[in-house]
């Protein structure tokens, strides 16, 4: 398959730099690698989003089942400060 792609000058220069570095034999190789990395990034993002949604659902289920108490910000700060002091020792 042949495909012509227009890139902004900045991206074109980056592709040329990668080829000139010797890491890639052609601009096509650079673009193929970039697409593989982009797809891997998207898969990771999708996986993380699914995990976040599952965590939210667990949290909502805890609220509905009344397993969640009132938020005590002062207690959280105290615990954090204690941990910082212990870590500094």
WOTA-V324962 format. One record per pair of residues at least 24 apart in sequence whose ideal C-beta (glycine too) atoms are under 10 Angstrom apart, sorted by the first residue. I is the first residue (numbers start at 0). J is the second residue. D is the distance in whole Angstrom. If there is no record, write none. Layout:
{{I	J	D} {I	J	D}}
This chain:
{{1	27	10} {2	27	9} {2	30	9} {4	30	7} {6	30	9}}
